[in-house]
Amino acid sequence: MSGVSNMANLHDTFIEFNDIIYLSPTKKAELRTSRNSIRDDITKYFNEKRDKHTVKYKGQGSFSTNTCILPISGEYDVDDGVYIFGKEEDRPTPQTAHNWIYEAVKDRTNQNTIDKNTCVRVQYARNYHVDLPIYYKTTDTENEFFYDSEDIPELAHKSKGWIQSDPYAFRKWFDGEASGKDQLKRIIRYLKAWTDNKSHLKLPSGMVFTILAVEHYVPMDRDDEALLKTLENIQGAIDDTRSWSASYSCYRPTIDTKENLMDKYASDTRKKNFLDALDSFIISGRQALELKSKKDACAKWQRHLGNRFPCSNIQEDDKDLAKTFVVPDVIRDNKSA
């Protein structure tokens, strides 16, 4: 499709959309300040009350991979891993570990601090929160991120107990795969914006789309084409209702590599919702790339990416459009998007 110069090119509109959904430097700085204050609270608590344990921290999640977006709700978050170091015989229960962290941060804000199954959440009035997953390790290292492939951290899960989990290993994997690929990171943000706009469908998580995007990314000169090609590749890989060779699966690239993240979205309803939404997105993308009017093409994308997709800013010359034929709003299989 590249090189068809008289067809609508919405690369600049996608770049503008990226700027709209991208977490601004000001908001990032605010999150870092809050995160660092929380770290100070926890360190102080351990210095004063936990003589058998030490504590360190590692950022994780989309904030650390620079793929986070500003949700439509306006509420954003940061995940900051709290790593407790101690001897095996001094390992607390997951609930006790949660109690320690809750006690350390409960007065950080005037909002309710929440003790969740997998983290302690510190809420801020300015429409964001900091999630604190808690890990235990029996060995420490001097390197910056105390990474040790032999001593896998264990997450304090209140209902499942201590379970192996290494989000930093995932971050290392992602950094290696996405190094120098700014377009790939934008594609991931577009996919997250799509799922946010279609939140009623309960589409897969940001982690799932991060993995799928990395595995099926197709670099192109234009973001609209790259997004469509990547979506088509994802569909070809996971939509087992269309191809016998497809597998409705997405496995973690790091521990636990045997965990199929798609199992959570495998009920008949959720699977159908996801695959139907994916197909509709692809149909609209194909139509958008076949249209000559940028405004018409933009409307195709906007249906899936939401009203924040900036169609109102598009300028085009009506005289040029008048010289071109009108492309029907259908594709060959007669489906309309």
C-alpha positions in Angstrom: 0.0 0.0 0.0 3.0 2.3 0.5 3.7 4.4 -2.5 0.1 4.9 -3.5 0.5 8.7 -3.2 -3.1 9.7 -4.0 -4.5 7.6 -1.1 -5.0 9.1 2.4 -1.8 9.2 4.4 -2.6 9.6 8.1 0.9 9.2 9.5 0.9 12.7 10.8 -2.5 12.2 12.5 -1.2 9.1 14.2 1.8 11.0 15.5 -0.5 13.7 16.8 -2.6 11.0 18.5 0.5 9.6 20.1 1.3 13.0 21.6 -2.3 13.2 22.9 -2.3 9.8 24.7 1.4 9.9 25.7 2.0 10.6 29.4 3.4 14.1 29.5 6.8 14.9 31.0 5.0 16.9 33.7 2.8 14.0 34.7 5.8 11.6 34.6 7.8 13.9 36.9 4.8 14.1 39.3 4.6 10.3 39.4 8.4 10.0 40.0 8.2 12.5 42.9 5.3 10.6 44.5 7.1 7.3 43.9 10.3 8.5 45.5 8.4 9.9 48.6 6.8 6.5 49.0 10.2 4.8 48.8 11.5 7.1 51.5 8.6 6.1 53.7 9.2 2.4 53.3 13.0 2.7 53.7 12.5 4.7 57.0 10.1 2.0 58.2 12.5 -0.8 57.5 15.4 1.1 59.1 13.5 1.7 62.3 11.4 -1.5 62.6 12.8 -4.4 60.6 16.3 -5.3 61.7 16.3 -8.6 59.9 15.4 -7.3 56.5 16.5 -4.7 54.0 14.6 -3.2 51.1 15.2 -2.0 47.6 13.0 -0.9 44.7 12.6 -1.5 40.9 10.1 0.2 38.6 8.0 -2.1 36.5 5.0 -2.1 34.1 4.3 0.3 31.2 5.9 3.3 33.0 9.3 1.6 33.1 9.0 0.5 29.4 7.8 3.9 28.3 4.6 2.5 26.7 2.1 3.9 29.2 -0.8 6.1 28.0 -3.1 8.6 29.6 -6.4 6.6 29.9 -9.7 8.2 28.9 -10.7 8.2 32.6 -7.8 10.4 33.3 -6.6 8.2 36.1 -3.1 6.8 35.5 -0.7 4.8 37.7 2.8 3.6 38.2 4.0 0.2 39.4 6.9 0.2 41.8 8.3 -3.2 42.9 9.3 -3.4 46.6 12.0 -6.0 47.1 12.5 -7.3 50.7 15.8 -9.1 51.3 16.3 -11.5 54.2 17.2 -15.1 55.2 14.8 -17.9 54.3 14.1 -18.6 57.9 13.1 -14.9 58.3 10.6 -14.9 55.4 7.3 -13.4 56.5 3.9 -14.6 55.3 2.6 -12.7 52.3 0.0 -11.0 54.5 2.7 -9.9 57.0 4.8 -8.5 54.1 1.7 -6.6 52.9 1.1 -5.4 56.5 4.6 -4.0 56.7 4.3 -2.0 53.5 0.8 -0.8 54.3 2.0 0.4 57.7 4.9 2.3 56.1 2.8 4.2 53.5 -0.7 4.4 55.0 -0.3 8.1 55.9 1.4 9.2 52.7 -1.8 10.8 51.4 -5.2 11.7 52.7 -6.8 9.2 50.4 -7.5 5.6 51.5 -4.5 3.3 51.0 -5.7 -0.1 49.7 -4.3 -3.6 50.5 -5.0 -5.6 47.3 -4.2 -9.3 46.6 -1.0 -8.5 44.7 0.0 -5.1 45.8 -0.6 -2.2 48.2 -2.1 0.8 46.4 -1.4 4.4 47.5 -4.0 6.7 46.0 -3.6 10.4 45.3 -6.3 13.0 44.9 -4.7 14.3 41.7 -6.2 11.3 39.7 -3.4 8.8 39.9 -2.1 6.0 42.2 1.1 4.1 42.9 0.8 0.3 43.1 3.4 -1.5 45.2 3.8 -5.2 44.5 6.0 -6.9 47.1 8.7 -9.4 46.5 11.1 -11.5 48.6 14.7 -12.4 47.8 17.3 -14.3 49.8 20.3 -13.0 47.9 21.4 -9.5 47.0 23.9 -8.3 44.4 25.8 -5.1 43.9 24.6 -4.4 40.4 22.1 -1.6 39.9 19.1 -3.7 39.5 20.2 -6.6 41.8 19.3 -9.0 38.9 20.1 -12.6 39.5 18.7 -15.2 37.2 19.4 -17.9 39.8 17.4 -16.3 42.6 14.0 -15.5 41.1 12.0 -13.1 43.2 8.8 -14.3 44.7 5.7 -12.1 44.8 3.6 -11.8 48.0 0.2 -12.9 46.7 -2.3 -12.8 49.6 -4.5 -15.7 48.3 -1.9 -17.8 46.4 1.1 -17.4 48.7 4.6 -16.7 47.5 4.8 -17.1 43.7 7.8 -16.8 41.4 7.6 -13.5 39.4 10.3 -11.4 37.8 8.9 -8.3 36.1 12.5 -6.9 35.7 13.3 -10.0 33.5 10.3 -8.9 31.3 11.6 -5.4 31.2 15.0 -6.6 30.1 13.4 -8.7 27.4 11.3 -5.8 26.2 14.2 -3.3 26.2 16.2 -5.8 24.0 13.3 -6.3 21.6 12.3 -2.6 21.4 15.7 -0.9 21.4 15.7 1.8 18.7 12.1 1.0 17.6 10.2 4.1 18.5 7.4 3.1 16.1 6.9 -0.2 17.9 6.4 1.7 21.2 3.9 3.9 19.4 2.1 0.9 18.0 1.8 -0.5 21.5 0.3 2.8 22.7 -2.2 2.8 19.9 -3.3 -0.8 20.8 -3.7 0.3 24.5 -5.7 3.3 23.4 -7.9 0.9 21.4 -8.5 -1.4 24.4 -9.2 1.6 26.6 -11.8 3.0 24.1 -13.4 -0.5 23.9 -13.2 -1.1 27.7 -16.8 -2.5 27.7 -15.6 -5.5 25.7 -12.9 -6.4 28.4 -10.2 -6.9 25.8 -6.8 -8.4 26.8 -4.4 -6.6 29.0 -1.6 -4.2 28.1 1.0 -6.9 28.8 -0.7 -9.2 26.2 -0.7 -6.5 23.6 2.9 -5.6 24.4 4.0 -9.2 23.8 1.8 -9.6 20.6 3.0 -6.3 19.2 6.7 -7.2 19.7 6.2 -10.7 18.2 4.2 -9.5 15.2 5.4 -5.9 14.5 5.9 -4.9 10.9 8.0 -1.8 10.5 6.7 0.6 7.8 7.4 4.2 6.8 3.9 5.2 8.0 2.3 4.5 11.4 -1.1 3.8 9.9 0.3 1.1 7.6 2.5 -0.3 10.4 -0.5 -0.6 12.7 -2.6 -2.3 10.1 0.1 -4.8 9.1 0.8 -5.6 12.8 -2.9 -6.1 13.4 -3.1 -8.5 10.4 -0.1 -10.4 11.7 -1.6 -10.7 15.2 -4.9 -11.9 13.7 -3.1 -14.5 11.5 -1.3 -15.8 14.6 -4.1 -16.0 17.1 -7.5 -16.2 15.4 -8.0 -20.0 15.3 -11.5 -19.5 14.0 -10.0 -18.4 10.7 -6.9 -20.5 10.3 -6.0 -24.0 11.4 -2.4 -23.0 11.9 -3.4 -20.1 14.3 -3.2 -20.6 18.1 -5.3 -18.5 20.6 -2.3 -18.0 22.8 0.2 -15.5 24.2 3.0 -16.9 26.3 5.2 -14.9 28.6 8.7 -14.5 27.2 10.0 -14.7 30.8 8.9 -16.6 33.9 6.4 -18.2 33.9 7.0 -19.1 30.2 4.4 -21.9 30.3 1.6 -19.5 31.3 -0.8 -18.7 28.4 -2.0 -15.2 29.1 -4.9 -15.7 26.7 -6.5 -18.3 29.1 -8.0 -15.4 31.0 -9.8 -14.3 27.8 -10.8 -17.7 26.5 -14.5 -17.9 27.5 -16.7 -18.1 24.5 -18.0 -14.5 25.0 -14.7 -12.8 25.7 -12.9 -14.6 22.9 -15.6 -13.8 20.4 -15.7 -10.1 21.5 -11.9 -9.9 21.1 -11.6 -11.6 17.8 -14.6 -9.7 16.4 -13.3 -6.4 17.6 -9.9 -7.2 16.1 -11.4 -8.1 12.7 -13.5 -5.0 12.7 -10.4 -2.9 13.5 -8.6 -4.5 10.6 -11.5 -4.0 8.1 -11.7 -0.3 9.0 -7.9 0.0 8.7 -7.9 -1.5 5.2 -10.7 0.7 4.1 -9.0 3.8 5.5 -5.9 3.1 3.5 -8.0 2.7 0.3 -9.7 6.1 0.7 -8.6 9.3 -0.8 -10.2 11.7 1.7 -8.2 12.0 4.9 -11.2 13.0 6.8 -13.1 9.9 5.7 -10.1 7.7 6.4 -9.7 9.3 9.8 -13.3 8.5 10.7 -12.5 4.8 10.0 -9.7 4.8 12.6 -11.6 7.0 15.0 -14.4 4.5 15.3 -11.9 2.2 17.1 -9.4 4.5 18.7 -12.0 6.9 20.1 -12.8 10.6 19.9 -9.3 11.6 21.0 -8.1 10.5 17.6 -7.7 14.1 16.1 -9.8 14.1 13.0 -11.0 17.7 13.5 -7.5 18.9 12.8 -7.2 17.5 9.3 -7.0 19.9 6.5 -7.4 18.8 2.9 -8.0 20.4 -0.5 -11.6 19.8 -1.7 -10.5 20.6 -5.3 -8.0 17.8 -5.2 -10.6 15.4 -3.8 -13.0 16.4 -6.5 -10.6 15.1 -9.1 -10.5 11.6 -7.6 -13.1 8.9 -7.7 -15.1 8.0 -4.6 -14.1 4.6 -3.0 -17.2 2.7 -1.8 -17.4 2.1 2.0 -17.2 -1.7 1.6 -14.5 -4.2 0.9 -14.5 -7.3 -1.1 -16.2 -9.6 1.4 -19.1 -7.0 1.6 -18.5 -6.3 5.3 -18.8 -2.7 6.2 -16.8 -1.0 8.9 
